[in-house]
Amino acid sequence: TTVASRLVASYISEPAVAAYTEDLISTSTKDADFDMQQYQIITSGVYFQKSFMHVFTKLKENFNAIAVGIVTNGKVVKNPPSDYVLTQGDYVILISNGVSKKQLEKAFGVKEGK
């Protein structure tokens, strides 16, 4: 109920932000819809031992995806420091559409999710 009450309050003070949030947490129905995804960092992947800023930039340039956070040691870190170096077992949390999913899976070397 906390999330729901925050979303309702947000509609009053920040209606565009609330609409965007609602869209992101809704189930995607078309490939063009944007969705939250997570991809694990593996040693053979192109993003292993790269900085968060490097990954952020490459994801935007190559896939029109936006990295918004990571999971490291089981903890979610929103907007990590630019110089954070991704290591094996970390996850990158990003916003992307279904069109890019197969390309992202190829780049990360893993399927989306855990």
Protein Blocks (a to p, Z undefined) as FASTA:
>chain_A
ZZmmmmmmmmmmmmmlmmmmmmmmpccfbfklccdddddddfkbmkgoiafklmmmmmmm
mnopacfbdceehiacehiafklccdehiacdddddfklmmmmmmmnopaedZZ
